[in-house]
Each structure stands twice: as structure tokens, then as C-alpha cells.
Amino acid sequence: MKLRFQKDALVNGINIVLKAVPSKTTMSILECILIDASGSEIKLTGNDMELGIETTVAGEILEHGKIALDAKLFSEITRRVSSESSAVVSIESDERFNTTIRCENSVFNIQGRDGEEFAYLPYIERDKYICLSQFTLKEVIQQTIFSISPNDSNKMMSGELFEVNENQLQVVSLDGHRISIRKVRLKDHYDDIKVIVPGKTLGEVSKILNGDNEKEVLIYFSANHILFEFDSTIVVSRLIEGEYFRISQMLSSDYETKVSVNKKEFLDCIERATILIRENDKKPLIINITDNSMQLKLNSSFGSMNADLLIHKNGKDIMIGFNPKFLIDALRAIDDEEINLYMMNPKSPCFIKDDEENYIYLILPVNFNAASV
């Protein structure tokens, strides 16, 4: 095999597939990146058997072939081989998989492996799918992914529900303390779909997407896998098996207090309060709502903060406590200038949502000692 690339194209391709290379595995071949130049294009692939990424890289095929190279080594060499992004990198391997990587006056000789040993991505039927812009998909993932559970003790909570109903996509995540829901209107009508996508997959897809509103993503669904296709890249992932939580039963339209507040002012206030909190410090933000006024209080071992905001209130006065991080995550994901909060009592969930319910954020309150406030 003999190939020639521009350095920046090769490095970009490696960085994309590197996201699917496992850091630890019992199958050493999976620690490699597959270079497949057996056809008319040069394809790079990374695969950890749960998540697989394949991308096509622009380059010149002088001799066809296929080889697997240690991902970490390959990445480091190509990144450092020259400071010029337009420098030409050539990769040559013989029948024993001895591989030479050349660029300018640098020559590296490394041992490759037979590309036929590499685990190929599973074949996905392309009959069940949806289409949306890269911008929309990237935005929806970023506006919900913070609510997935960081550990795998409950598999369902480590993924997100993708539910398609006619021309609407609903994406849901939850971690036991909060729920994030985003709804997107699709251009066409599609078959009903309900799958749970691993959070890790969505996080990596979000990083690769360029967020272009003019470019589209095709998402294909099978019984056990999901496939994202965009630009010159394919991302294939296993789905999480099982029945997702009954979200509709957790949502309520009842409220005793409705508050309208400027989102930026509210967010700035909470972020200022968190200056007094160190990591793992579970100090609640106490919100006291009275007529046209919202008072925010936070006490910690470092000090205290008080702030007042002008609001528009309908309903009863209420004093309620929250984990400030959960409020910050939700508010950062909302683009609206003014937001509405709906509350029933200090022990019931708070809902942040727009009138059309294109977004819904449910946050459970935390207990606090009212006497110490």
C-alpha cells in the first residue's frame, strides 16, 4: 500500500475516528485505526464494538491496500511530523505490514497489522431514517445531554430517548433529579421511531458535527443500531435495549405559582452565587418569590450572597430551594430572552418551558431549613 495526503486532511480524519478507539480493551486490534485504500477512496475507521466511526479522507492512492496502525502512535506521528498543515505525508507498507511514514525530512518506521483482522462496522439497512440539519442536531444534543446520568448504574439514564412521531422529533434525557426535553419539527413525515441512544455516542457526534445549517444529517435506525451519516463520516452505535421511562406521567400542567423573569439576569445571578461553592459542595440556592420580586440566597462556608430580581408573578408566594448547577445547565440551553417557571409547592418539581413546549426542563427542588434562611 502506498498513499499520499496533505497533513491537515489526514490529522483531521484521524481525530474524527480516534473518538471511537477504546482506551482499554482485551482486543488489541481495536487499539488501531484501520486505513482502507482497497477501493477508490481512502477510509479511516475506529471501532470499540459499541461505537464505530468511519470517515473518508482526501488523498492519493499510489498502491491499493489495507492496514491497521496503533491509533495513539499514528496520531502522535502525523500530528508532530511537520508544523506546516499543507505538508505532504506519505504512508507506505509492505506485505509484512512494516510501515513507513514520511514527511519532509522526517521518516518513521512502525509495525502495522493486517487490516483484515480489524472489526468492521455492522451493516445497517437504510430504509428507516430521518433527516435534519447539522445545526439542529448539534443544538438538540447540547441542550439535553447534560441531564444524562454520568454513571452506568442505570443504563437507561446513561442514554437519551429519540422519539419520532410523524414530523416531530422529541429528545429526552434524565438523571433522577431533572428531565430535559427538546422537540424539533422535521421537514417531512416519517415512520414512528422510539430508541435509546447512548450519551457517549451523542457526545462524540456533537463534537464532529460542524453545526452548518445548510448541511444535513441522515439518521438511520435498525433494531439494535443507529447510524449517523454526514459530510464524509459515518457514526454507528449500538442502542440501549429496554423500555424508556414513561415521561408523560412525570409531566404536569398544574401550578400554583408562575414566574416570568429575564433569563440573562436570572442566570447571571445564579452564576455569581456559585462563586461561593466548591466542587461537591451541596449548598442549595434558596429562591423566595413574592409579588414582583425574586430574592436569591446562598450560604456556604466561604460566605453568603443575596440578590433581588424583578419578576412578573401569577399565583402564590413560594420559597423553594434548588441545586444551582441544575438551574444553570437548563438556562444556558435556552435561547429565549424571557423564561417562565411553573411551581406547585416547595417539594414538587419546577418546570421551565415555553408556551409551545418546544423545550421543557423539569428540576426537582432540594430540602432546606427555612429557619436558617
C-alpha positions as a Markdown table, in Angstrom:
| # | Residue | x | y | z |
|---|---|---|---|---|
| 1 | Met | 0.0 | 0.0 | 0.0 |
| 2 | Lys | 1.2 | 3.5 | -0.8 |
| 3 | Leu | -0.7 | 6.7 | 0.0 |
| 4 | Arg | -0.1 | 10.4 | 0.0 |
| 5 | Phe | -2.0 | 13.1 | 2.0 |
| 6 | Gln | -2.0 | 16.7 | 3.0 |
| 7 | Lys | -1.1 | 16.7 | 6.7 |
| 8 | Asp | -4.2 | 18.7 | 7.8 |
| 9 | Ala | -6.6 | 16.4 | 6.0 |
| 10 | Leu | -5.0 | 13.3 | 7.5 |
| 11 | Val | -4.9 | 14.7 | 11.0 |
| 12 | Asn | -8.5 | 15.8 | 10.8 |
| 13 | Gly | -9.6 | 12.3 | 9.7 |
| 14 | Ile | -7.6 | 10.7 | 12.5 |
| 15 | Asn | -9.0 | 13.0 | 15.1 |
| 16 | Ile | -12.6 | 12.1 | 14.0 |
| 17 | Val | -12.1 | 8.3 | 14.2 |
| 18 | Leu | -9.9 | 8.5 | 17.3 |
| 19 | Lys | -13.2 | 9.2 | 19.3 |
| 20 | Ala | -14.2 | 5.5 | 18.7 |
| 21 | Val | -10.8 | 4.0 | 19.7 |
| 22 | Pro | -11.1 | 2.4 | 23.2 |
| 23 | Ser | -8.6 | 3.4 | 25.9 |
| 24 | Lys | -8.7 | -0.1 | 27.4 |
| 25 | Thr | -9.6 | -3.3 | 25.6 |
| 26 | Thr | -8.9 | -7.0 | 25.6 |
| 27 | Met | -8.8 | -7.0 | 21.8 |
| 28 | Ser | -5.6 | -5.3 | 20.9 |
| 29 | Ile | -6.6 | -4.8 | 17.2 |
| 30 | Leu | -9.3 | -2.3 | 18.4 |
| 31 | Glu | -6.4 | -0.1 | 19.7 |
| 32 | Cys | -5.7 | 0.5 | 16.0 |
| 33 | Ile | -7.1 | 2.7 | 13.3 |
| 34 | Leu | -7.9 | 0.9 | 10.0 |
| 35 | Ile | -6.6 | 2.5 | 6.8 |
| 36 | Asp | -8.6 | 1.1 | 3.9 |
| 37 | Ala | -7.4 | 2.1 | 0.5 |
| 38 | Ser | -8.6 | -1.1 | -1.3 |
| 39 | Gly | -11.2 | 0.8 | -3.2 |
| 40 | Ser | -11.4 | 4.2 | -4.9 |
| 41 | Glu | -11.4 | 6.2 | -1.7 |
| 42 | Ile | -9.2 | 6.2 | 1.5 |
| 43 | Lys | -11.2 | 5.4 | 4.6 |
| 44 | Leu | -10.2 | 5.6 | 8.2 |
| 45 | Thr | -12.1 | 3.6 | 10.8 |
| 46 | Gly | -12.1 | 3.4 | 14.6 |
| 47 | Asn | -14.3 | 0.8 | 16.4 |
| 48 | Asp | -14.8 | -0.2 | 20.1 |
| 49 | Met | -17.6 | -2.6 | 19.3 |
| 50 | Glu | -20.2 | -0.2 | 20.9 |
| 51 | Leu | -19.3 | 2.9 | 18.8 |
| 52 | Gly | -17.8 | 2.8 | 15.3 |
| 53 | Ile | -16.7 | 5.8 | 13.2 |
| 54 | Glu | -15.6 | 5.8 | 9.6 |
| 55 | Thr | -14.5 | 8.8 | 7.6 |
| 56 | Thr | -13.3 | 9.3 | 4.1 |
| 57 | Val | -10.0 | 11.3 | 3.8 |
| 58 | Ala | -8.9 | 13.1 | 0.7 |
| 59 | Gly | -5.6 | 11.6 | -0.6 |
| 60 | Glu | -3.8 | 10.0 | -3.4 |
| 61 | Ile | -3.7 | 6.2 | -3.8 |
| 62 | Leu | -0.5 | 5.1 | -5.4 |
| 63 | Glu | -0.9 | 1.5 | -4.5 |
| 64 | His | -4.1 | -0.1 | -3.1 |
| 65 | Gly | -4.1 | -1.8 | 0.3 |
| 66 | Lys | -5.3 | -2.1 | 3.8 |
| 67 | Ile | -3.5 | -1.8 | 7.2 |
| 68 | Ala | -4.2 | -1.3 | 10.9 |
| 69 | Leu | -1.9 | 1.1 | 12.8 |
| 70 | Asp | -1.7 | 1.7 | 16.5 |
| 71 | Ala | -4.0 | 4.7 | 17.0 |
| 72 | Lys | -2.1 | 6.6 | 19.6 |
| 73 | Leu | 1.3 | 6.2 | 17.7 |
| 74 | Phe | -0.3 | 7.0 | 14.4 |
| 75 | Ser | -2.0 | 10.1 | 15.8 |
| 76 | Glu | 1.2 | 11.4 | 17.5 |
| 77 | Ile | 3.4 | 10.9 | 14.5 |
| 78 | Thr | 1.1 | 12.6 | 12.0 |
| 79 | Arg | 0.4 | 15.5 | 14.4 |
| 80 | Arg | 4.1 | 16.2 | 15.0 |
| 81 | Val | 5.7 | 15.2 | 11.7 |
| 82 | Ser | 5.6 | 18.8 | 10.4 |
| 83 | Ser | 4.5 | 22.3 | 11.6 |
| 84 | Glu | 3.1 | 23.0 | 8.1 |
| 85 | Ser | -0.6 | 22.0 | 7.7 |
| 86 | Ser | -0.2 | 21.7 | 3.9 |
| 87 | Ala | 2.9 | 19.4 | 4.2 |
| 88 | Val | 2.7 | 16.1 | 2.3 |
| 89 | Val | 2.6 | 12.9 | 4.3 |
| 90 | Ser | 3.2 | 9.6 | 2.6 |
| 91 | Ile | 2.4 | 6.2 | 4.1 |
| 92 | Glu | 3.8 | 3.0 | 2.6 |
| 93 | Ser | 3.6 | -0.6 | 3.9 |
| 94 | Asp | 4.9 | -3.9 | 2.6 |
| 95 | Glu | 3.4 | -7.4 | 2.7 |
| 96 | Arg | 4.7 | -7.9 | 6.2 |
| 97 | Phe | 2.9 | -4.7 | 7.3 |
| 98 | Asn | 6.1 | -2.8 | 8.0 |
| 99 | Thr | 5.0 | 0.8 | 7.6 |
| 100 | Thr | 7.0 | 3.9 | 6.7 |
| 101 | Ile | 5.5 | 7.3 | 7.4 |
| 102 | Arg | 7.4 | 10.2 | 5.6 |
| 103 | Cys | 7.0 | 13.9 | 5.7 |
| 104 | Glu | 9.6 | 16.5 | 4.7 |
| 105 | Asn | 12.9 | 15.3 | 6.3 |
| 106 | Ser | 11.2 | 13.0 | 8.9 |
| 107 | Val | 10.9 | 9.2 | 8.4 |
| 108 | Phe | 9.1 | 6.9 | 10.9 |
| 109 | Asn | 9.2 | 3.1 | 10.6 |
| 110 | Ile | 6.5 | 1.3 | 12.7 |
| 111 | Gln | 4.9 | -2.1 | 12.7 |
| 112 | Gly | 1.4 | -2.3 | 11.4 |
| 113 | Arg | -1.2 | -5.2 | 11.5 |
| 114 | Asp | -3.3 | -7.0 | 8.9 |
| 115 | Gly | -6.3 | -4.8 | 8.1 |
| 116 | Glu | -8.4 | -8.0 | 7.6 |
| 117 | Glu | -8.2 | -8.6 | 11.4 |
| 118 | Phe | -10.0 | -5.3 | 12.1 |
| 119 | Ala | -13.6 | -5.4 | 13.3 |
| 120 | Tyr | -15.8 | -3.9 | 10.5 |
| 121 | Leu | -18.8 | -1.7 | 11.3 |
| 122 | Pro | -22.1 | -3.5 | 11.3 |
| 123 | Tyr | -24.3 | -3.3 | 8.2 |
| 124 | Ile | -27.4 | -1.1 | 8.7 |
| 125 | Glu | -30.4 | -1.3 | 6.5 |
| 126 | Arg | -31.1 | 2.2 | 5.2 |
| 127 | Asp | -34.9 | 2.1 | 5.0 |
| 128 | Lys | -35.9 | 3.7 | 8.3 |
| 129 | Tyr | -34.5 | 7.1 | 8.7 |
| 130 | Ile | -35.0 | 10.8 | 9.4 |
| 131 | Cys | -33.2 | 13.9 | 8.0 |
| 132 | Leu | -32.4 | 17.2 | 9.8 |
| 133 | Ser | -29.7 | 19.9 | 9.6 |
| 134 | Gln | -26.4 | 19.5 | 11.3 |
| 135 | Phe | -27.1 | 22.7 | 13.2 |
| 136 | Thr | -30.3 | 21.4 | 14.7 |
| 137 | Leu | -28.9 | 18.0 | 15.7 |
| 138 | Lys | -25.9 | 19.6 | 17.4 |
| 139 | Glu | -28.1 | 22.1 | 19.2 |
| 140 | Val | -30.6 | 19.5 | 20.4 |
| 141 | Ile | -27.8 | 17.2 | 21.8 |
| 142 | Gln | -26.1 | 20.2 | 23.6 |
| 143 | Gln | -29.5 | 21.3 | 25.0 |
| 144 | Thr | -30.2 | 17.9 | 26.6 |
| 145 | Ile | -27.1 | 15.9 | 27.2 |
| 146 | Phe | -26.2 | 17.5 | 30.5 |
| 147 | Ser | -29.2 | 15.7 | 32.1 |
| 148 | Ile | -28.0 | 12.1 | 31.4 |
| 149 | Ser | -26.6 | 10.2 | 34.4 |
| 150 | Pro | -22.7 | 10.2 | 34.5 |
| 151 | Asn | -22.5 | 6.6 | 35.7 |
| 152 | Asp | -23.8 | 3.4 | 34.2 |
| 153 | Ser | -25.7 | 2.1 | 37.3 |
| 154 | Asn | -28.9 | 2.7 | 35.4 |
| 155 | Lys | -28.3 | 2.1 | 31.7 |
| 156 | Met | -31.5 | 3.9 | 30.7 |
| 157 | Met | -30.3 | 7.1 | 32.3 |
| 158 | Ser | -26.9 | 7.0 | 30.5 |
| 159 | Gly | -28.7 | 7.4 | 27.2 |
| 160 | Glu | -31.2 | 9.7 | 25.5 |
| 161 | Leu | -34.6 | 8.9 | 24.1 |
| 162 | Phe | -35.1 | 9.7 | 20.4 |
| 163 | Glu | -38.8 | 9.5 | 19.6 |
| 164 | Val | -40.1 | 10.3 | 16.1 |
| 165 | Asn | -43.8 | 10.9 | 15.6 |
| 166 | Glu | -44.8 | 11.9 | 12.1 |
| 167 | Asn | -42.9 | 15.2 | 11.5 |
| 168 | Gln | -41.7 | 15.7 | 15.1 |
| 169 | Leu | -38.5 | 14.5 | 16.8 |
| 170 | Gln | -38.5 | 14.5 | 20.6 |
| 171 | Val | -35.3 | 14.1 | 22.5 |
| 172 | Val | -35.4 | 13.3 | 26.3 |
| 173 | Ser | -32.7 | 12.8 | 29.0 |
| 174 | Leu | -33.0 | 12.4 | 32.7 |
| 175 | Asp | -30.7 | 11.6 | 35.7 |
| 176 | Gly | -33.2 | 11.1 | 38.6 |
| 177 | His | -33.0 | 14.8 | 39.6 |
| 178 | Arg | -34.1 | 16.5 | 36.4 |
| 179 | Ile | -35.5 | 16.0 | 32.9 |
| 180 | Ser | -34.6 | 17.8 | 29.7 |
| 181 | Ile | -36.9 | 17.6 | 26.7 |
| 182 | Arg | -36.5 | 19.2 | 23.3 |
| 183 | Lys | -38.9 | 19.0 | 20.4 |
| 184 | Val | -37.9 | 19.6 | 16.8 |
| 185 | Arg | -40.2 | 19.9 | 13.8 |
| 186 | Leu | -38.9 | 17.9 | 10.8 |
| 187 | Lys | -39.4 | 18.8 | 7.2 |
| 188 | Asp | -41.1 | 15.5 | 6.3 |
| 189 | His | -43.3 | 12.9 | 7.8 |
| 190 | Tyr | -41.6 | 9.7 | 9.0 |
| 191 | Asp | -42.4 | 6.3 | 10.5 |
| 192 | Asp | -42.8 | 6.2 | 14.3 |
| 193 | Ile | -39.5 | 5.5 | 16.0 |
| 194 | Lys | -38.5 | 5.1 | 19.6 |
| 195 | Val | -34.9 | 4.3 | 20.5 |
| 196 | Ile | -32.5 | 5.0 | 23.4 |
| 197 | Val | -29.1 | 6.3 | 22.1 |
| 198 | Pro | -26.0 | 6.1 | 24.4 |
| 199 | Gly | -25.0 | 9.5 | 25.7 |
| 200 | Lys | -21.3 | 8.8 | 24.8 |
| 201 | Thr | -22.4 | 8.4 | 21.1 |
| 202 | Leu | -24.3 | 11.6 | 21.1 |
| 203 | Gly | -21.4 | 13.5 | 22.8 |
| 204 | Glu | -19.0 | 12.3 | 20.1 |
| 205 | Val | -21.4 | 13.1 | 17.2 |
| 206 | Ser | -21.9 | 16.6 | 18.6 |
| 207 | Lys | -18.1 | 17.2 | 18.6 |
| 208 | Ile | -17.7 | 16.0 | 15.0 |
| 209 | Leu | -20.7 | 18.0 | 13.6 |
| 210 | Asn | -19.7 | 21.4 | 12.2 |
| 211 | Gly | -23.1 | 22.9 | 13.0 |
| 212 | Asp | -23.8 | 24.1 | 9.5 |
| 213 | Asn | -27.5 | 24.9 | 9.0 |
| 214 | Glu | -27.2 | 24.2 | 5.2 |
| 215 | Lys | -25.8 | 20.7 | 5.6 |
| 216 | Glu | -27.9 | 17.7 | 6.6 |
| 217 | Val | -27.6 | 14.6 | 8.7 |
| 218 | Leu | -29.3 | 11.4 | 7.8 |
| 219 | Ile | -30.0 | 9.2 | 10.9 |
| 220 | Tyr | -30.8 | 5.6 | 10.1 |
| 221 | Phe | -32.4 | 3.2 | 12.7 |
| 222 | Ser | -32.3 | -0.6 | 12.9 |
| 223 | Ala | -33.4 | -3.0 | 15.7 |
| 224 | Asn | -30.1 | -2.7 | 17.6 |
| 225 | His | -28.2 | 0.2 | 16.0 |
| 226 | Ile | -28.3 | 3.8 | 15.0 |
| 227 | Leu | -26.3 | 5.3 | 12.1 |
| 228 | Phe | -25.5 | 9.0 | 11.6 |
| 229 | Glu | -24.3 | 10.0 | 8.2 |
| 230 | Phe | -23.0 | 13.5 | 7.4 |
| 231 | Asp | -20.2 | 15.1 | 5.4 |
| 232 | Ser | -17.8 | 12.2 | 4.7 |
| 233 | Thr | -18.4 | 10.5 | 8.0 |
| 234 | Ile | -20.4 | 7.6 | 9.3 |
| 235 | Val | -21.0 | 7.0 | 13.0 |
| 236 | Val | -22.6 | 3.7 | 14.0 |
| 237 | Ser | -23.6 | 2.9 | 17.6 |
| 238 | Arg | -25.4 | 0.2 | 19.5 |
| 239 | Leu | -28.7 | 1.2 | 21.0 |
| 240 | Ile | -29.5 | 0.8 | 24.7 |
| 241 | Glu | -32.1 | -2.0 | 25.0 |
| 242 | Gly | -35.2 | -1.8 | 27.1 |
| 243 | Glu | -38.3 | 0.4 | 27.7 |
| 244 | Tyr | -37.6 | 4.1 | 28.5 |
| 245 | Phe | -39.3 | 5.8 | 31.4 |
| 246 | Arg | -42.9 | 7.0 | 31.0 |
| 247 | Ile | -42.1 | 10.6 | 30.7 |
| 248 | Ser | -45.7 | 11.8 | 30.1 |
| 249 | Gln | -46.6 | 10.6 | 33.6 |
| 250 | Met | -43.9 | 12.8 | 35.1 |
| 251 | Leu | -45.1 | 16.0 | 33.5 |
| 252 | Ser | -47.9 | 18.2 | 34.8 |
| 253 | Ser | -49.6 | 21.3 | 33.6 |
| 254 | Asp | -50.8 | 22.2 | 37.1 |
| 255 | Tyr | -49.1 | 25.0 | 39.0 |
| 256 | Glu | -49.8 | 27.3 | 41.9 |
| 257 | Thr | -47.1 | 29.9 | 41.0 |
| 258 | Lys | -46.0 | 31.1 | 37.6 |
| 259 | Val | -42.9 | 33.4 | 37.3 |
| 260 | Ser | -41.7 | 35.3 | 34.3 |
| 261 | Val | -38.1 | 36.5 | 34.5 |
| 262 | Asn | -35.3 | 37.8 | 32.3 |
| 263 | Lys | -33.2 | 34.8 | 31.5 |
| 264 | Lys | -29.8 | 36.5 | 31.4 |
| 265 | Glu | -30.3 | 38.4 | 34.6 |
| 266 | Phe | -31.5 | 35.2 | 36.4 |
| 267 | Leu | -28.6 | 33.2 | 35.0 |
| 268 | Asp | -26.0 | 35.9 | 35.9 |
| 269 | Cys | -27.3 | 36.0 | 39.4 |
| 270 | Ile | -27.1 | 32.2 | 39.9 |
| 271 | Glu | -23.6 | 32.1 | 38.4 |
| 272 | Arg | -22.4 | 34.8 | 40.8 |
| 273 | Ala | -23.8 | 32.8 | 43.7 |
| 274 | Thr | -21.8 | 29.7 | 42.7 |
| 275 | Ile | -18.5 | 31.6 | 43.3 |
| 276 | Leu | -19.1 | 30.6 | 46.9 |
| 277 | Ile | -19.5 | 26.9 | 46.2 |
| 278 | Arg | -16.6 | 24.4 | 45.8 |
| 279 | Glu | -17.0 | 21.2 | 43.9 |
| 280 | Asn | -19.1 | 18.5 | 45.7 |
| 281 | Asp | -20.4 | 21.2 | 48.0 |
| 282 | Lys | -24.2 | 20.7 | 48.1 |
| 283 | Lys | -25.4 | 24.1 | 49.2 |
| 284 | Pro | -28.9 | 24.9 | 47.9 |
| 285 | Leu | -29.8 | 28.2 | 46.2 |
| 286 | Ile | -32.9 | 29.4 | 48.0 |
| 287 | Ile | -35.4 | 31.4 | 45.9 |
| 288 | Asn | -38.1 | 33.4 | 47.7 |
| 289 | Ile | -40.8 | 34.6 | 45.4 |
| 290 | Thr | -43.2 | 37.4 | 46.4 |
| 291 | Asp | -45.1 | 40.0 | 44.4 |
| 292 | Asn | -42.9 | 41.3 | 41.6 |
| 293 | Ser | -39.7 | 40.2 | 43.4 |
| 294 | Met | -37.5 | 37.1 | 43.4 |
| 295 | Gln | -34.9 | 37.0 | 46.2 |
| 296 | Leu | -32.0 | 34.6 | 45.7 |
| 297 | Lys | -29.9 | 33.5 | 48.7 |
| 298 | Leu | -26.9 | 31.2 | 49.1 |
| 299 | Asn | -24.9 | 30.5 | 52.2 |
| 300 | Ser | -21.7 | 28.5 | 52.3 |
| 301 | Ser | -18.6 | 28.1 | 54.5 |
| 302 | Phe | -17.0 | 30.8 | 52.3 |
| 303 | Gly | -19.7 | 33.4 | 52.7 |
| 304 | Ser | -23.2 | 34.4 | 51.6 |
| 305 | Met | -24.9 | 36.1 | 48.7 |
| 306 | Asn | -28.2 | 37.9 | 48.4 |
| 307 | Ala | -29.7 | 39.2 | 45.2 |
| 308 | Asp | -33.1 | 40.6 | 44.1 |
| 309 | Leu | -34.7 | 40.4 | 40.7 |
| 310 | Leu | -37.7 | 42.0 | 39.2 |
| 311 | Ile | -40.3 | 39.4 | 38.0 |
| 312 | His | -43.9 | 39.1 | 36.9 |
| 313 | Lys | -45.7 | 36.6 | 39.1 |
| 314 | Asn | -49.1 | 34.9 | 38.9 |
| 315 | Gly | -50.3 | 32.9 | 41.9 |
| 316 | Lys | -49.0 | 32.2 | 45.3 |
| 317 | Asp | -45.8 | 33.3 | 47.1 |
| 318 | Ile | -43.3 | 30.5 | 47.4 |
| 319 | Met | -39.9 | 29.7 | 49.0 |
| 320 | Ile | -38.1 | 26.9 | 47.2 |
| 321 | Gly | -34.5 | 25.5 | 47.1 |
| 322 | Phe | -32.5 | 24.1 | 44.1 |
| 323 | Asn | -29.2 | 22.7 | 43.2 |
| 324 | Pro | -27.8 | 25.9 | 41.4 |
| 325 | Lys | -25.9 | 23.8 | 38.8 |
| 326 | Phe | -29.2 | 22.2 | 37.6 |
| 327 | Leu | -30.7 | 25.7 | 37.0 |
| 328 | Ile | -27.6 | 26.9 | 35.3 |
| 329 | Asp | -27.5 | 23.9 | 32.9 |
| 330 | Ala | -31.1 | 24.5 | 31.9 |
| 331 | Leu | -30.9 | 28.3 | 31.5 |
| 332 | Arg | -27.7 | 28.1 | 29.3 |
| 333 | Ala | -29.6 | 25.8 | 27.0 |
| 334 | Ile | -32.5 | 28.2 | 26.4 |
| 335 | Asp | -32.3 | 31.0 | 23.8 |
| 336 | Asp | -35.4 | 32.9 | 24.9 |
| 337 | Glu | -34.9 | 36.4 | 26.4 |
| 338 | Glu | -37.7 | 35.8 | 29.0 |
| 339 | Ile | -38.5 | 32.5 | 30.6 |
| 340 | Asn | -41.4 | 31.1 | 32.6 |
| 341 | Leu | -41.1 | 29.0 | 35.7 |
| 342 | Tyr | -44.1 | 26.9 | 36.9 |
| 343 | Met | -44.2 | 25.7 | 40.6 |
| 344 | Met | -46.7 | 23.9 | 42.7 |
| 345 | Asn | -45.0 | 23.8 | 46.2 |
| 346 | Pro | -41.5 | 23.6 | 47.7 |
| 347 | Lys | -41.4 | 19.8 | 47.4 |
| 348 | Ser | -42.8 | 19.5 | 43.8 |
| 349 | Pro | -40.8 | 19.8 | 40.6 |
| 350 | Cys | -40.3 | 23.2 | 38.9 |
| 351 | Phe | -41.0 | 23.3 | 35.2 |
| 352 | Ile | -39.2 | 25.7 | 32.9 |
| 353 | Lys | -40.9 | 25.7 | 29.5 |
| 354 | Asp | -42.1 | 27.8 | 26.6 |
| 355 | Asp | -45.7 | 28.2 | 25.6 |
| 356 | Glu | -45.4 | 25.7 | 22.7 |
| 357 | Glu | -43.4 | 23.3 | 24.9 |
| 358 | Asn | -40.6 | 23.1 | 22.3 |
| 359 | Tyr | -38.4 | 22.8 | 25.4 |
| 360 | Ile | -39.3 | 21.5 | 28.9 |
| 361 | Tyr | -36.9 | 21.4 | 31.8 |
| 362 | Leu | -38.1 | 19.7 | 35.0 |
| 363 | Ile | -35.9 | 20.2 | 38.1 |
| 364 | Leu | -36.6 | 18.6 | 41.5 |
| 365 | Pro | -36.2 | 21.0 | 44.4 |
| 366 | Val | -33.9 | 20.3 | 47.4 |
| 367 | Asn | -34.8 | 20.4 | 51.1 |
| 368 | Phe | -33.5 | 23.2 | 53.2 |
| 369 | Asn | -34.0 | 24.5 | 56.7 |
| 370 | Ala | -36.3 | 27.6 | 56.4 |
| 371 | Ala | -35.3 | 28.7 | 59.9 |
| 372 | Ser | -31.7 | 29.2 | 58.8 |
| 373 | Val | -32.5 | 31.2 | 55.7 |
